């Protein structure tokens, strides 16, 4: 994957920079059909390996951080097969990137999200197999969104809806199933929630808000 992205960390020959700070990557990356080598799949396999060596006699916490979906949106051949014919609306208020390039970028972004959904299931199935799911809290969240061409912008550098509105899902003992909460929260609130469930004190009370109220 590093070879494809380029040693400098920039997109390789398969990508072209577009106006607004985005990348159009119309060629599937060089891992070919070796999906297990794709960076998010690789991270998942490491997460599964850590679950195999989790402590059996005390509480544990596992933080799995996926690099994707993140520009440049370089996908694999298999991911491209899943997404290449799907329609998507063009970006809102974008007159600098062609409709064809917008469509390809959005397809690639959606493909990365779809792949991560599958990887979530792998990790949850792994926890289920340990017999500890009913005693485990699962928190799914993201650090930022993606403008994805809206208002001629890509990335996360503006405080607008597409950039700051991110998923935050909590599952676990005592958490109301299917409840949707519309109160404003921050991902930092997850720290206090985790410590609350563990019966631990915040080591430095710089942020006291918790997700518990909305999850009950």
C-alpha positions as CSV (number, residue, x, y, z in Angstrom):
1,X,0.0,0.0,0.0
2,X,2.9,2.4,0.8
3,X,4.2,1.8,-2.7
4,X,0.9,2.8,-4.2
5,X,0.5,5.9,-2.0
6,X,4.1,6.9,-2.7
7,X,7.1,6.9,-0.3
8,X,6.5,10.6,0.4
9,X,3.0,9.9,1.6
10,X,1.4,11.6,-1.4
11,X,-0.9,9.8,-3.8
12,X,0.9,7.8,-6.4
13,X,0.5,7.5,-10.2
14,X,-3.0,6.1,-9.9
15,X,-4.3,9.4,-8.5
16,X,-4.8,13.0,-9.8
17,X,-5.2,16.0,-7.6
18,X,-8.4,18.0,-8.2
19,X,-9.5,21.5,-7.3
20,X,-10.4,22.0,-3.6
21,X,-7.7,19.6,-2.2
22,X,-9.2,16.3,-3.4
23,X,-7.8,13.3,-5.2
24,X,-9.4,11.3,-8.0
25,X,-8.1,7.7,-8.0
26,X,-9.6,5.9,-11.0
27,X,-7.2,2.9,-10.9
28,X,-7.5,0.2,-8.2
29,X,-4.4,0.0,-6.1
30,X,-1.6,-2.5,-6.6
31,X,-2.7,-5.1,-4.0
32,X,-4.9,-6.5,-6.7
33,X,-7.1,-9.3,-5.4
34,X,-5.0,-9.5,-2.2
35,X,-7.7,-7.8,-0.1
36,X,-6.0,-8.8,3.2
37,X,-3.1,-6.5,2.3
38,X,-5.4,-3.4,2.1
39,X,-4.6,-1.1,5.0
40,X,-8.0,-1.3,6.7
41,X,-8.1,-5.1,6.4
42,X,-4.6,-5.3,7.8
43,X,-5.5,-3.2,10.8
44,X,-8.5,-5.5,11.4
45,X,-6.3,-8.6,11.4
46,X,-4.1,-7.0,14.0
47,X,-7.2,-6.2,16.1
48,X,-8.3,-9.8,15.9
49,X,-4.8,-10.9,16.9
50,X,-5.0,-8.7,20.0
51,X,-8.4,-10.1,20.9
52,X,-6.8,-13.6,20.9
53,X,-4.3,-12.5,23.6
54,X,-6.7,-10.3,25.7
55,X,-6.5,-10.8,29.4
56,X,-8.9,-13.5,30.6
57,X,-8.9,-12.5,34.3
58,X,-9.5,-8.7,34.2
59,X,-11.2,-6.1,32.1
60,X,-9.7,-5.1,28.8
61,X,-10.0,-2.3,26.2
62,X,-9.2,-2.5,22.5
63,X,-8.9,0.6,20.3
64,X,-9.0,-0.1,16.6
65,X,-8.3,2.9,14.4
66,X,-9.0,2.5,10.7
67,X,-7.0,4.8,8.4
68,X,-9.9,4.9,5.9
69,X,-12.0,6.4,4.6
70,X,-9.3,8.9,4.0
71,X,-8.0,10.7,0.9
72,X,-6.6,9.7,-1.4
73,X,-9.4,7.2,-1.8
74,X,-7.4,4.3,-3.3
75,X,-9.4,1.1,-3.4
76,X,-8.8,-2.5,-4.3
77,X,-10.1,-4.4,-7.4
78,X,-12.7,-6.2,-5.3
79,X,-13.9,-3.0,-3.7
80,X,-14.1,-1.4,-7.2
81,X,-16.2,-4.3,-8.5
82,X,-18.7,-3.7,-5.7
83,X,-19.1,0.0,-6.3
84,X,-18.3,0.7,-10.0
85,X,-21.8,0.8,-11.4
86,X,-23.6,2.5,-8.4
87,X,-25.1,6.0,-8.9
88,X,-24.4,8.8,-6.5
89,X,-25.5,12.4,-6.5
90,X,-22.8,14.9,-7.4
91,X,-21.3,17.3,-4.8
92,X,-23.4,20.2,-3.6
93,X,-22.3,23.6,-5.1
94,X,-19.3,22.3,-7.0
95,X,-18.4,24.0,-10.3
96,X,-14.7,23.1,-10.4
97,X,-14.6,19.3,-10.6
98,X,-16.2,17.5,-13.5
99,X,-19.3,15.4,-12.8
100,X,-17.4,12.2,-13.9
101,X,-14.6,12.8,-11.4
102,X,-17.0,13.7,-8.6
103,X,-18.9,10.4,-9.2
104,X,-15.6,8.4,-9.2
105,X,-14.4,10.1,-6.0
106,X,-17.8,9.5,-4.3
107,X,-17.9,5.8,-5.4
108,X,-14.4,5.3,-4.0
109,X,-15.3,6.9,-0.7
110,X,-18.5,4.9,-0.4
111,X,-16.5,1.7,-1.1
112,X,-14.1,2.4,1.7
113,X,-17.0,2.9,4.1
114,X,-18.7,-0.3,2.9
115,X,-15.4,-2.2,3.4
116,X,-15.1,-0.9,7.0
117,X,-18.7,-1.9,7.7
118,X,-17.6,-5.5,6.8
119,X,-14.5,-5.2,9.0
120,X,-16.6,-4.0,11.9
121,X,-18.6,-7.2,11.6
122,X,-15.4,-9.3,11.6
123,X,-14.3,-7.7,14.9
124,X,-17.8,-8.0,16.5
125,X,-18.0,-11.6,15.4
126,X,-14.6,-12.2,17.1
127,X,-15.9,-10.7,20.3
128,X,-19.1,-12.7,20.0
129,X,-17.0,-15.9,19.7
130,X,-15.2,-15.2,23.0
131,X,-18.6,-15.3,24.8
132,X,-18.0,-11.8,26.2
133,X,-20.3,-9.7,23.9
134,X,-23.0,-9.3,26.6
135,X,-20.4,-7.8,28.9
136,X,-18.7,-5.6,26.4
137,X,-19.3,-2.0,25.4
138,X,-18.7,-1.2,21.7
139,X,-18.2,2.4,20.7
140,X,-18.0,3.3,17.0
141,X,-17.0,6.9,16.2
142,X,-15.0,9.0,13.8
143,X,-12.7,12.0,14.4
144,X,-14.0,14.0,11.4
145,X,-16.1,13.9,8.3
146,X,-15.4,14.8,4.7
147,X,-16.5,17.7,2.5
148,X,-16.3,15.3,-0.5
149,X,-16.5,18.2,-3.0
150,X,-19.4,20.1,-1.4
151,X,-18.8,23.9,-1.9
152,X,-15.7,23.1,-4.0
153,X,-13.9,21.6,-1.0
154,X,-12.5,18.3,0.1
155,X,-11.2,17.2,3.5
156,X,-12.1,18.4,7.0
157,X,-10.8,22.0,7.4
158,X,-14.1,23.9,7.7
159,X,-16.7,23.7,10.6
160,X,-19.5,22.7,8.2
161,X,-22.0,19.8,8.4
162,X,-20.2,17.4,6.1
163,X,-16.9,18.0,8.0
164,X,-18.0,17.9,11.6
165,X,-21.1,15.6,11.6
166,X,-19.8,12.1,12.4
167,X,-21.3,8.8,13.5
168,X,-21.2,7.9,17.2
169,X,-22.8,4.6,18.1
170,X,-22.7,2.9,21.5
171,X,-23.7,-0.7,22.3
172,X,-23.5,-2.5,25.5
173,X,-25.1,-3.5,28.9
174,X,-27.7,-0.9,29.9
175,X,-27.6,1.0,26.7
176,X,-31.0,1.4,25.2
177,X,-31.2,-0.5,21.9
178,X,-32.3,1.5,18.8
179,X,-32.4,4.8,20.6
180,X,-31.4,7.9,18.5
181,X,-30.2,10.9,20.6
182,X,-30.0,14.3,19.1
183,X,-28.2,16.1,21.8
184,X,-24.8,17.6,20.8
185,X,-21.9,15.5,22.1
186,X,-18.2,15.3,21.4
187,X,-16.0,12.2,20.8
188,X,-14.1,13.3,23.9
189,X,-17.2,12.4,25.9
190,X,-16.5,8.7,25.1
191,X,-13.5,8.9,27.5
192,X,-15.6,9.7,30.5
193,X,-18.2,7.1,29.4
194,X,-15.6,4.3,29.3
195,X,-14.2,5.4,32.7
196,X,-17.8,5.6,34.2
197,X,-18.6,2.0,33.1
198,X,-15.3,0.8,34.6
199,X,-16.0,2.6,37.9
200,X,-12.8,4.6,37.5
201,X,-12.2,8.3,38.1
202,X,-11.2,10.8,35.4
203,X,-7.4,11.1,36.1
204,X,-7.5,14.8,35.0
205,X,-11.0,16.4,35.0
206,X,-10.4,18.5,31.9
207,X,-13.7,17.2,30.4
208,X,-16.5,16.0,32.5
209,X,-19.3,15.4,30.0
210,X,-20.3,11.8,29.4
211,X,-22.4,9.8,26.9
212,X,-24.2,8.0,29.7
213,X,-27.2,10.3,29.8
214,X,-28.0,9.9,26.2
215,X,-27.3,6.1,26.2
216,X,-29.6,5.2,29.1
